[in-house]
Amino acid sequence: MRPNSDHLRAAAPRPWEMVAGCVLGLFGVFLGAIAAFVSYKLLIRGTVDAGPLIFLTVLWAVCVLCVITAVRLVRGRTARSDGGLFAPWILSLFGCVFLLALLVAIFQPDGELAPIGILLTLTCGSFALAFQRRRAKEGALGSNHDT
């Protein structure tokens, strides 16, 4: 019997990755449909408040994240050279999206503190993880080319 830590690090069987990818892909498409409907309603109304804009930004970001993850799971590309599921540029892109939503939330006159705190956490986390992945990738490249 393997110790717990080895069992947790073991890769999931391939059929389960495909099932999880399909379920996650359907969830992403469902979120995309909701985001498209909300975008349409906001464009028809003509005015955009901070609350719906933040909700829409996070919804689109989660939609794209789900679809990218689903494609990676279905295609079988779950292991990257830097050890993560997502490339550093994708993490940086999500950091920029969350930063934009954070700036919109800050400059709204009736802004609440809860969305600002959540968006600040998401922004910092995305950029920190992207930086960590870049450093891991550069470290792996540097160690392979040493003479």
Summary of the structure (lengths in Angstrom):
residues: 147
radius of gyration: 18.9
end to end distance: 41.2
largest distance: 63.3
contacts: 385
relative contact order: 0.11
helix: 78%
strand: 0%
